[in-house]
Amino acid sequence: MVDEEEQAFNKIINNINAAETNDIKYGNALKKAAVSYYEAVKQLEIFDRNEISIQQLTHNKAIKEQLRDSATTKLGQLLNSRLEIRKQINKKEKKLAEIQKQFNSVNHLD
């Protein structure tokens, strides 16, 4: 499922990159901000792949306790990293909204 999500995000990103902006005011800025935002969201979705594999280790009774403890520690680190990724997504989303507003204004779309 994570692979399918990654492919879907890649398709969105590729479509945005392929869009022609020609001489549209703020077109390139909007395109760049949109790609940046979707790449960050994609990273969060892909992040699930790492989290799932670590969670499997923490619940695997067949491996040594030390390895399970290490996996539990790593899982905590991943959760902290997830929070940082979410903060980055929020920043990129705000920037995208600001540029979208400017784009709409200068191109008389509001």
C-alpha positions as CSV (number, residue, x, y, z in Angstrom):
1,M,0.0,0.0,0.0
2,V,2.9,2.4,0.8
3,D,4.4,1.7,-2.6
4,E,1.1,2.6,-4.3
5,E,0.9,5.8,-2.3
6,E,4.5,6.6,-3.3
7,Q,3.6,6.1,-7.0
8,A,0.5,8.3,-6.7
9,F,2.6,11.1,-5.2
10,N,5.2,10.6,-7.9
11,K,2.5,11.0,-10.5
12,I,1.1,14.2,-8.9
13,I,4.6,15.7,-8.7
14,N,5.5,14.7,-12.3
15,N,2.2,16.3,-13.5
16,I,3.0,19.5,-11.6
17,N,6.5,19.6,-13.0
18,A,5.3,19.0,-16.5
19,A,2.8,21.9,-16.3
20,E,3.8,24.8,-18.6
21,T,3.8,28.2,-16.8
22,N,4.9,30.2,-19.8
23,D,4.7,33.9,-18.8
24,I,2.0,33.5,-16.1
25,K,2.9,35.7,-13.2
26,Y,3.9,33.7,-10.1
27,G,3.4,30.5,-12.2
28,N,6.9,29.1,-11.5
29,A,6.8,30.1,-7.9
30,L,3.4,28.3,-7.4
31,K,4.7,25.3,-9.3
32,K,7.8,25.1,-7.1
33,A,5.9,25.5,-3.9
34,A,3.4,22.8,-4.9
35,V,6.1,20.4,-5.8
36,S,7.9,21.1,-2.5
37,Y,4.7,20.5,-0.5
38,Y,3.8,17.3,-2.2
39,E,7.4,15.9,-1.9
40,A,7.2,16.6,1.9
41,V,3.8,14.9,2.2
42,K,5.2,12.0,0.1
43,Q,8.1,11.6,2.6
44,L,5.7,11.4,5.5
45,E,3.7,8.6,3.7
46,I,6.9,6.7,2.8
47,F,8.0,7.2,6.4
48,D,5.3,4.6,7.3
49,R,7.4,1.9,5.6
50,N,10.2,2.4,8.2
51,E,7.8,2.6,11.0
52,I,6.0,-0.6,10.0
53,S,9.3,-2.6,9.8
54,I,10.4,-1.3,13.2
55,Q,7.1,-2.1,14.8
56,Q,7.3,-5.6,13.5
57,L,10.6,-6.0,15.3
58,T,9.3,-4.7,18.5
59,H,6.5,-7.4,18.5
60,N,8.7,-10.3,17.3
61,K,9.2,-12.7,20.2
62,A,11.6,-14.8,18.2
63,I,14.4,-12.1,18.3
64,K,16.6,-11.3,21.2
65,E,15.3,-8.9,23.8
66,Q,18.2,-6.6,23.2
67,L,17.2,-6.3,19.6
68,R,13.6,-5.6,20.5
69,D,14.7,-3.0,22.9
70,S,16.8,-1.3,20.3
71,A,13.9,-1.4,17.9
72,T,11.6,0.2,20.5
73,T,14.2,3.0,20.9
74,K,14.4,3.4,17.2
75,L,10.6,3.6,17.0
76,G,10.7,6.5,19.5
77,Q,13.2,8.3,17.4
78,L,11.1,7.7,14.3
79,L,8.1,9.2,16.0
80,N,10.1,12.3,16.9
81,S,11.2,12.5,13.2
82,R,7.6,12.2,12.1
83,L,6.8,15.3,14.2
84,E,9.6,17.2,12.5
85,I,8.3,16.1,9.1
86,R,4.8,17.3,10.0
87,K,6.3,20.7,11.0
88,Q,8.0,21.0,7.7
89,I,4.8,20.0,5.9
90,N,2.9,22.8,7.8
91,K,5.5,25.4,6.8
92,K,5.4,24.3,3.1
93,E,1.6,24.3,3.2
94,K,1.6,27.9,4.5
95,K,4.1,28.9,1.9
96,L,2.0,27.3,-0.8
97,A,-1.1,29.1,0.4
98,E,0.7,32.4,0.4
99,I,2.0,31.9,-3.1
100,Q,-1.4,30.7,-4.3
101,K,-3.0,33.9,-2.9
102,Q,-0.4,36.0,-4.7
103,F,-0.9,34.0,-7.9
104,N,-4.6,34.5,-7.7
105,S,-4.3,38.2,-7.0
106,V,-1.9,39.1,-9.7
107,N,-3.7,37.0,-12.3
108,H,-7.1,38.3,-11.2
109,L,-8.4,35.0,-10.1
110,D,-9.8,36.0,-6.7
